[in-house]
Amino acid sequence: MSPAELESLARELDGQRRAVESALATLVARVEEVGAHRRDGHRGVRAWGMAACNWSLPEAARFVKAGHLLARFRSASGMGVAQLHALAAVTANPRVEPHLDEAEELLVGQAAVLDFEDLLGVVAGVGSRC
């Protein structure tokens, strides 16, 4: 394959990865919302994800946070996987929660245009101001 073909394939696969990551996080949020995890005796949706998909505790926790982010910020669907989880981590902070409605456009917009390392600086700044 040529370098251009390899890059095209990488972008295609990354797009699929983004879609699947968002879909899983959205599913986790829905399972939590309707309490479906309780049907199998799980106290929380993290435990459900660990049992259903053999996720590690940190991985299950990331999906829960990402699901909460996507439920709140519909515009975040389809962003890069690392960006999704970085925004989900900062928006899970209870001190940040009161400011989220006004921050969606900024956070999601910056996640779309900034390099990942620069985005980390933005989210660190948001978290430290609250």
BELZISUL-V75855 format. One record per backbone hydrogen bond with DSSP energy under -1.0 kcal/mol. CO is the residue of the C=O (numbers start at 0). NH is the residue of the N-H. If there is no record, write none. Layout:
CO:NH
CO:NH
This chain:
1:5
2:6
3:7
4:8
5:9
6:10
7:11
8:12
9:13
10:14
11:15
12:16
13:17
14:18
15:19
16:20
17:21
18:22
19:23
20:24
21:25
22:26
23:27
24:28
25:29
26:30
27:31
28:32
29:33
30:35
34:37
36:41
37:40
43:47
44:48
45:49
46:50
47:51
48:52
48:54
55:59
56:60
57:61
58:62
59:63
60:64
61:65
62:66
63:67
64:68
65:69
66:70
67:71
68:72
72:75
73:76
75:78
79:83
80:84
81:85
82:86
83:87
84:88
85:89
86:90
87:91
89:92
92:95
92:96
95:98
96:99
99:103
102:106
103:107
104:108
105:109
106:110
107:111
109:113
114:118
115:119
116:120
117:121
118:122
119:123
120:124
121:125
122:126
123:127
124:128
